[in-house]
């Protein structure tokens, strides 16, 4: 069925153009938003698969903890190209967001999982004495190497 081209306007938008965040502001924004980031992988049928995950940043890597052998893990093993999105704001004038595009690796060996778990706990402010001493059974981390940063800030 042909697409109705009249539903897509080519007129200039009256909405303000978003400013991009500089690299430091981009990282500060990621680090200031504890909680959830949306990971998008590509399923074998070509459809995007998006899920919210807990995360933390370590240098130019984003780590997302999850249960191993899930759909997102299988998708990454078939196609490691992923995107991550986080945003804040509730009106156009205060929306700020960041999208990361990168290549993901599944970290599931117990030594790597424990090391990342300890980094994640330390990033949340857990005392050295209280850091995990063994990995959770069945857990994995998705390690996304940041290749491209895209951001928007309608409040600036």
N, CA and C of each residue as an Amber inpcrd file, in Angstrom:
protein
   468
   0.8500000  -1.1720000   0.0000000   0.0000000   0.0000000   0.0000000
   0.8960000   1.2360000   0.0000000   0.6710000   2.2120000  -0.8900000
   1.5130000   3.3940000  -0.9330000   1.3580000   4.2290000   0.3260000
   2.4450000   4.8590000   0.7000000   2.4380000   5.7280000   1.8670000
   1.8390000   7.0710000   1.5020000   1.0630000   7.6290000   2.3820000
   0.4760000   8.9380000   2.1640000   1.5290000   9.9850000   2.4770000
   2.1000000  10.5850000   1.4380000   3.1840000  11.5390000   1.6480000
   2.7080000  12.8190000   2.3100000   1.4140000  13.0770000   2.3190000
   0.9300000  14.3050000   2.9430000   1.0120000  14.2440000   4.4590000
   1.2390000  13.0500000   5.0160000   1.3330000  12.9490000   6.4710000
   2.6940000  13.3890000   6.9900000   3.6650000  13.5610000   6.1120000
   5.0020000  13.9910000   6.5050000   5.2190000  15.4040000   6.0080000
   5.3880000  16.3250000   6.9170000   5.5850000  17.7140000   6.5380000
   7.0460000  18.0000000   6.2450000   7.2940000  18.7960000   5.2360000
   8.6620000  19.2260000   4.9340000   8.8600000  20.6820000   5.3180000
   7.8600000  21.2910000   5.9380000   7.9720000  22.6820000   6.3720000
   8.9420000  22.7660000   7.5450000   9.6530000  23.8840000   7.6650000
  10.5320000  24.0520000   8.8220000   9.7150000  23.9920000  10.1090000
  10.2700000  23.3670000  11.1060000   9.5950000  23.2140000  12.3890000
   9.6820000  24.5000000  13.1980000   8.6280000  24.7780000  13.9560000
   8.6490000  25.9190000  14.8660000   9.3300000  25.5560000  16.1800000
   9.6360000  24.2740000  16.3580000  10.2950000  23.8280000  17.5820000
  11.7410000  24.2940000  17.5830000  12.2930000  24.6080000  18.7660000
  13.6860000  25.0440000  18.8220000  14.6250000  23.8990000  18.4590000
  15.7280000  24.2390000  17.8260000  16.7420000  23.2370000  17.5090000
  17.4920000  22.8810000  18.7870000  17.8040000  21.6280000  18.9320000
  18.5270000  21.1720000  20.1180000  20.0080000  21.4630000  19.9630000
  20.6380000  21.7840000  21.0720000  22.0890000  21.9450000  21.1210000
  22.6950000  20.5920000  21.4570000  23.8700000  20.3080000  20.9220000
  24.5910000  19.0830000  21.2830000  25.3890000  19.3290000  22.5500000
  25.5820000  18.2800000  23.3190000  26.4050000  18.3630000  24.5220000
  27.8630000  18.1560000  24.1390000  28.7560000  18.9460000  24.7420000
  30.1770000  18.7020000  24.4980000  30.5630000  17.4010000  25.2070000
  31.7240000  16.8000000  24.8790000  32.0760000  15.4880000  25.4500000
  32.0310000  15.4270000  26.9790000  32.5120000  16.4670000  27.6630000
  32.4800000  16.4510000  29.1290000  31.0340000  16.4980000  29.6280000
  30.2230000  17.3770000  29.0430000  28.8150000  17.4660000  29.4400000
  28.0810000  16.1600000  29.1370000  28.4340000  15.5190000  28.0310000
  27.8430000  14.2300000  27.6650000  28.1200000  13.2040000  28.7640000
  29.3980000  13.0680000  29.1590000  29.7650000  12.1100000  30.2120000
  29.1460000  12.4890000  31.5470000  29.1450000  13.7960000  31.8750000
  28.5290000  14.2420000  33.1300000  27.0460000  13.8930000  33.1530000
  26.3700000  14.0610000  32.0150000  24.9500000  13.7230000  31.9280000
  24.7450000  12.2320000  32.1720000  25.5390000  11.3900000  31.5160000
  25.4310000   9.9370000  31.7300000  25.6640000   9.5800000  33.1960000
  26.6970000  10.1760000  33.7820000  27.0620000   9.8430000  35.1600000
  26.0560000  10.3730000  36.1770000  25.2870000  11.3940000  35.8120000
  24.3330000  11.9950000  36.7450000  22.9700000  11.3230000  36.7090000
  22.7830000  10.3560000  35.8180000  21.4810000   9.7340000  35.6270000
  21.4870000   8.2760000  36.0820000  21.7240000   8.0360000  37.3590000
  21.6980000   6.6310000  37.7790000  20.3080000   6.0610000  37.5510000
  20.2730000   4.8270000  37.2050000  18.9800000   4.2010000  36.9470000
  19.0130000   3.4080000  35.6730000  18.2370000   3.8490000  34.7010000
  17.9900000   3.0230000  33.5280000  18.4350000   3.6970000  32.2420000
  18.9090000   2.8680000  31.3310000  19.2490000   3.2870000  29.9800000
  18.5800000   2.2720000  29.0570000  18.1440000   2.6990000  27.8890000
  17.4690000   1.7850000  26.9650000  18.4890000   1.2450000  25.9620000
  18.6520000  -0.0690000  25.9820000  19.5340000  -0.7750000  25.0520000
  18.6970000  -1.2690000  23.8820000  19.1600000  -0.9980000  22.6650000
  18.5000000  -1.5260000  21.4740000  19.4640000  -2.4300000  20.7280000
  19.0070000  -3.6620000  20.5070000  19.7420000  -4.6410000  19.7100000
  18.8950000  -4.9380000  18.4760000  19.4680000  -5.6590000  17.5380000
  18.7320000  -6.0320000  16.3320000  18.4960000  -7.5410000  16.3590000
  17.2180000  -7.9190000  16.2950000  16.8400000  -9.3350000  16.3030000
  17.1510000  -9.9630000  14.9430000  17.2330000 -11.2880000  14.8900000
  17.5060000 -11.9590000  13.6140000  16.5000000 -11.6220000  12.5100000
  15.2590000 -11.2740000  12.8770000  14.2630000 -10.9180000  11.8600000
  14.3950000  -9.4670000  11.4010000  15.3950000  -8.7480000  11.9400000
  15.6530000  -7.3720000  11.5250000  14.9600000  -6.3090000  12.3460000
  14.0640000  -6.7150000  13.2460000  13.3710000  -5.7350000  14.0700000
  14.2350000  -5.3130000  15.2510000  14.1390000  -4.0360000  15.6570000
  14.8490000  -3.6010000  16.8630000  14.2160000  -4.2370000  18.0970000
  15.0340000  -4.4900000  19.0910000  14.5960000  -5.0370000  20.3760000
  15.1500000  -4.0920000  21.4360000  14.2690000  -3.3440000  22.1180000
  14.6980000  -2.3280000  23.0840000  14.2430000  -2.6950000  24.4820000
  15.1800000  -2.5930000  25.4340000  14.8800000  -2.9140000  26.8290000
  15.6200000  -1.9470000  27.7540000  14.9840000  -1.5710000  28.8860000
  15.6840000  -0.7430000  29.8670000  16.5750000  -1.6160000  30.7460000
  17.7720000  -1.1260000  31.0180000  18.7280000  -1.8510000  31.8580000
  19.4370000  -0.8760000  32.7870000  19.8640000  -1.3800000  33.9420000
  20.7460000  -0.5960000  34.7920000  22.0980000  -0.4740000  34.1100000
  22.8190000   0.6050000  34.3890000  24.0890000   0.8280000  33.6990000
  25.0450000   1.6610000  34.5470000  26.2960000   1.6670000  34.1310000
  27.2630000   2.6560000  34.5990000  28.3080000   2.8310000  33.5160000
  28.9710000   3.9880000  33.5580000  30.0090000   4.3110000  32.5780000
  31.3670000   4.1580000  33.2360000  32.3100000   3.5970000  32.4830000
  33.7020000   3.5100000  32.9170000  34.5490000   3.8890000  31.7050000
  35.0260000   5.1310000  31.6820000  35.7750000   5.6130000  30.5260000
  34.8890000   5.6470000  29.3020000  35.3340000   5.0080000  28.2280000
  34.5620000   4.9660000  26.9850000  33.7760000   3.6660000  26.8390000
  33.3630000   3.1070000  27.9710000  32.5450000   1.8930000  27.9650000
  31.3170000   2.1060000  28.8390000  30.2060000   1.5520000  28.3960000
  28.9800000   1.4960000  29.1870000  28.7520000   0.0290000  29.5150000
  28.4920000  -0.2500000  30.7840000  28.2340000  -1.6180000  31.2350000
  26.7850000  -1.7220000  31.6930000  26.0990000  -2.7510000  31.2130000
  24.7150000  -3.0280000  31.5900000  24.6550000  -4.4460000  32.1450000
  24.1710000  -4.5830000  33.3600000  24.0300000  -5.9000000  33.9620000
  22.7360000  -6.5600000  33.5280000  22.7670000  -7.8830000  33.3910000
  21.5600000  -8.6080000  32.9840000  21.7250000 -10.0980000  33.2800000
  20.6660000 -10.8290000  33.0210000  20.6920000 -12.2860000  33.1120000
  21.2270000 -12.8110000  31.7840000  22.0840000 -13.8080000  31.8380000
  22.6650000 -14.3820000  30.6250000  21.6040000 -15.1670000  29.8400000
  21.8610000 -15.3810000  28.5660000  21.0430000 -16.2120000  27.6660000
  19.6480000 -15.6440000  27.4090000  19.5030000 -14.3230000  27.4880000
  18.2300000 -13.6770000  27.1840000  18.2250000 -13.2420000  25.7170000
  17.0990000 -12.7320000  25.2630000  16.9900000 -12.2920000  23.8680000
  18.0500000 -11.2580000  23.5240000  18.2580000 -10.2750000  24.3930000
  19.2410000  -9.2290000  24.0910000  20.6410000  -9.8160000  23.9480000
  20.9680000 -10.8110000  24.7780000  22.2850000 -11.4640000  24.6990000
  22.4070000 -12.2180000  23.3720000  21.3840000 -12.9790000  23.0240000
  21.4200000 -13.7180000  21.7510000  21.5320000 -12.7640000  20.5640000
  20.8120000 -11.6420000  20.6300000  20.8920000 -10.6650000  19.5440000
  22.3060000 -10.1050000  19.4040000  22.9390000  -9.7760000  20.5180000
  24.3050000  -9.2340000  20.4870000  25.2720000 -10.2600000  19.9210000
  25.0710000 -11.5150000  20.2580000  25.9600000 -12.5570000  19.7410000
  25.8180000 -12.7100000  18.2240000  24.6570000 -12.3640000  17.6790000
  24.4370000 -12.4170000  16.2280000  24.8730000 -11.1250000  15.5330000
  24.6730000  -9.9930000  16.2110000  25.0000000  -8.6770000  15.6470000
  25.3820000  -7.7640000  16.8070000  26.6670000  -7.4780000  17.0000000
  27.1040000  -6.7170000  18.1690000  26.8710000  -5.2080000  18.0910000
  26.3400000  -4.6910000  16.9850000  26.0690000  -3.2530000  16.8760000
  24.8130000  -2.9220000  17.6720000  24.9350000  -1.9750000  18.6080000
  23.8280000  -1.6170000  19.4950000  23.7340000  -0.1020000  19.6280000
  22.6260000   0.3410000  20.1990000  22.5160000   1.7330000  20.6210000
  21.9540000   1.7560000  22.0330000  22.2870000   2.8270000  22.7350000
  21.8080000   3.0750000  24.0880000  21.2450000   4.4890000  24.1150000
  20.1110000   4.6910000  24.7820000  19.5070000   6.0170000  24.8690000
  19.0930000   6.2900000  26.3010000  19.3590000   7.5200000  26.7260000
  18.8880000   8.0070000  28.0210000  18.4110000   9.4330000  27.8080000
  17.3410000   9.7980000  28.4980000  16.8370000  11.1600000  28.3580000
  16.2320000  11.6240000  29.6690000  16.0720000  12.9360000  29.7620000
  15.4140000  13.5120000  30.9260000  14.5320000  14.6460000  30.4380000
  13.6370000  15.0410000  31.2540000  12.7570000  16.1430000  30.9030000
  11.3520000  15.6580000  30.6340000  10.4190000  16.5970000  30.7390000
   9.0240000  16.2370000  30.5050000   8.3370000  17.1990000  29.5420000
   9.0110000  18.2830000  29.1830000   8.4780000  19.2050000  28.1850000
   9.5720000  19.4710000  27.1590000   9.1890000  19.9540000  26.0000000
  10.1680000  20.2070000  24.9380000  11.2800000  21.1350000  25.4190000
  10.9440000  22.1090000  26.2600000  11.9560000  23.0900000  26.6670000
  12.9840000  22.5440000  27.6520000  12.7210000  21.3780000  28.2360000
  13.7260000  20.8570000  29.1780000  14.2080000  19.4440000  28.8360000
  13.9380000  18.9840000  27.6220000  14.4080000  17.6540000  27.2280000
  15.9000000  17.6990000  26.9290000  16.6050000  16.7590000  27.5380000
  18.0300000  16.5580000  27.2860000  18.2160000  15.0570000  27.1260000
  19.0320000  14.6610000  26.1860000  19.2230000  13.2350000  25.9890000
  20.5540000  12.9040000  25.3640000  20.8780000  11.6310000  25.4400000
  22.1340000  11.1310000  24.8810000  21.8830000   9.7710000  24.2530000
  22.4570000   9.5840000  23.0730000  22.4180000   8.2830000  22.4170000
  23.8510000   7.8590000  22.1410000  24.1090000   6.6060000  22.4180000
  25.4180000   6.0120000  22.1730000  25.2290000   4.9260000  21.1340000
  26.1080000   4.8920000  20.1710000  26.1520000   3.7800000  19.2290000
  27.5030000   3.1140000  19.4130000  27.4970000   1.7980000  19.4650000
  28.7510000   1.1030000  19.6870000  28.6510000  -0.3790000  19.4240000
  29.7400000  -1.0380000  19.7540000  29.8410000  -2.4830000  19.5890000
  29.8280000  -3.1170000  20.9720000  28.9770000  -4.1210000  21.1380000
  28.8060000  -4.7740000  22.4350000  29.5200000  -6.1210000  22.4700000
  30.0170000  -6.4300000  23.6420000  30.6000000  -7.7420000  23.9350000
  29.8970000  -8.2570000  25.1820000  29.5340000  -9.5220000  25.1860000
  28.9300000 -10.1350000  26.3670000  30.0550000 -10.6340000  27.2620000
  30.0580000 -10.1660000  28.5050000  31.0320000 -10.6060000  29.5090000
  30.2940000 -11.5480000  30.4510000  30.6740000 -12.8260000  30.4150000
  29.9670000 -13.7990000  31.2520000  30.8970000 -14.6710000  32.0790000
  32.2060000 -14.6350000  31.8010000  33.0880000 -15.4770000  32.6090000
  33.1110000 -14.9150000  34.0290000  33.1260000 -15.7930000  35.0400000
  32.9810000 -15.3580000  36.4290000  33.9690000 -14.2740000  36.8610000
  35.2220000 -14.3560000  36.4350000  36.2100000 -13.3480000  36.8480000
  35.8450000 -11.9670000  36.2910000  35.4420000 -11.9030000  35.0260000
  35.0540000 -10.6180000  34.4230000  33.7850000 -10.0770000  35.0640000
  32.8060000 -10.9490000  35.2800000  31.5490000 -10.5170000  35.8950000
  31.8130000  -9.9530000  37.2840000  32.6340000 -10.6250000  38.0660000
  32.9420000 -10.1320000  39.4110000  33.6550000  -8.7850000  39.3430000
  34.6240000  -8.6480000  38.4590000  35.3480000  -7.3760000  38.3340000
  34.3920000  -6.2320000  37.9820000  33.4860000  -6.4750000  37.0410000
  32.5360000  -5.4330000  36.6360000  31.5320000  -5.1620000  37.7540000
  31.0740000  -6.2190000  38.4440000  30.1620000  -6.0300000  39.5800000
  30.7940000  -5.1370000  40.6350000  32.0720000  -5.3380000  40.9020000
  32.7810000  -4.5350000  41.9000000  32.9000000  -3.0760000  41.4430000
  33.1860000  -2.8640000  40.1490000  33.2370000  -1.4960000  39.6140000
  31.8680000  -0.8280000  39.7280000  30.8110000  -1.5780000  39.4000000
  29.4540000  -1.0310000  39.4670000  29.1010000  -0.6480000  40.8970000
  29.4120000  -1.5100000  41.8420000  29.1160000  -1.2260000  43.2470000
  29.9100000  -0.0110000  43.7270000  31.1820000   0.0600000  43.3630000
  32.0130000   1.2050000  43.7500000  31.4560000   2.4940000  43.1430000
  30.9810000   2.4310000  41.9000000  30.4050000   3.6100000  41.2460000
  29.1440000   4.0810000  41.9640000  28.4400000   3.1650000  42.6290000
  27.2400000   3.5190000  43.3990000  27.5790000   3.9550000  44.8110000
  28.8720000   3.9640000  45.1620000  29.2790000   4.4280000  46.4780000
  29.3860000   3.3510000  47.5360000  29.3790000   2.0820000  47.1520000
  29.5180000   0.9900000  48.1140000  30.9430000   1.0070000  48.6710000
  31.0590000   0.8550000  49.9780000  32.3710000   0.8580000  50.6350000
  33.2030000  -0.3330000  50.1730000  34.5110000  -0.1540000  50.1310000
  35.4430000  -1.2000000  49.6890000  35.1870000  -2.5200000  50.4220000
  34.9680000  -2.4540000  51.7250000  34.7560000  -3.6630000  52.5250000
  33.4610000  -4.3910000  52.1600000  32.5240000  -3.6760000  51.5420000
  31.2280000  -4.2620000  51.2150000  31.0720000  -4.6420000  49.7420000
  32.1530000  -4.5340000  48.9620000  32.0720000  -4.8920000  47.5440000
  31.8170000  -6.3910000  47.3960000  31.1510000  -6.8090000  46.3230000
  30.8750000  -8.2380000  46.1170000  32.1650000  -9.0600000  46.0880000
  32.0690000 -10.2870000  46.5680000  33.2380000 -11.1810000  46.5740000
  33.0660000 -12.3620000  45.6230000  31.8630000 -12.5250000  45.0930000
  31.6380000 -13.5640000  44.0860000  30.5120000 -13.1200000  43.1610000
  30.5500000 -13.5700000  41.9080000  29.5100000 -13.1560000  40.9590000
  28.1840000 -13.8570000  41.2340000  27.1030000 -13.2010000  40.8300000
  25.7820000 -13.8320000  40.9280000  25.6840000 -14.9190000  39.8680000
  25.2200000 -16.0920000  40.2120000  25.0670000 -17.1620000  39.2100000
  24.1240000 -16.7280000  38.0890000  24.5130000 -17.0330000  36.8550000
  23.6700000 -16.7350000  35.7070000  23.6900000 -15.2900000  35.2520000
  24.5600000 -14.4710000  35.8610000  24.5880000 -13.0650000  35.4630000
  25.6230000 -12.8280000  34.3730000  25.4140000 -11.7470000  33.6570000
  26.3380000 -11.3390000  32.5960000  26.3320000  -9.8220000  32.5480000
  27.3160000  -9.2730000  31.8860000  27.3520000  -7.8370000  31.6200000
  27.4940000  -7.6250000  30.1290000  26.8070000  -6.6120000  29.6510000
  26.9650000  -6.1670000  28.2730000  27.9200000  -4.9850000  28.3250000
  29.0430000  -5.1210000  27.6500000  30.0990000  -4.1110000  27.6140000
  30.0130000  -3.4250000  26.2520000  29.5900000  -2.1650000  26.2540000
  29.4400000  -1.4180000  25.0020000  30.5920000  -0.4290000  24.8750000
  31.4160000  -0.6250000  23.8650000  32.4800000   0.3270000  23.5460000
  31.8450000   1.4840000  22.7780000  31.9490000   2.6860000  23.3380000
  31.3320000   3.8580000  22.7160000  32.0850000   4.2170000  21.4350000
  31.3570000   4.2270000  20.3300000  31.9400000   4.6070000  19.0390000
  31.3900000   5.9310000  18.5360000  30.1470000   6.2250000  18.8720000
  29.5260000   7.4630000  18.4120000  28.6480000   8.0010000  19.5280000
  28.7540000   9.3120000  19.7700000  27.9350000  10.0000000  20.7690000
  27.0170000  10.9840000  20.0440000  25.7420000  10.9080000  20.3400000
  24.7620000  11.8290000  19.7660000  23.9710000  12.3830000  20.9450000
  23.7780000  13.6960000  20.9790000  23.0770000  14.2750000  22.1250000
  22.1900000  15.4280000  21.6890000  21.2960000  15.8010000  22.5800000
  20.4140000  16.9270000  22.3330000  20.0760000  17.5710000  23.6640000
  19.9120000  18.8820000  23.6360000  19.5580000  19.6490000  24.8270000
  18.6880000  20.8100000  24.3670000  17.3840000  20.6740000  24.5540000
  16.4590000  21.7200000  24.1340000  16.3810000  22.8460000  25.1510000
  16.9940000  22.6510000  26.3250000  16.9410000  23.6780000  27.3570000
  18.0360000  24.7160000  27.2360000  18.9760000  24.5160000  26.3270000
  20.0800000  25.4840000  26.2420000  19.8730000  26.4650000  25.1130000
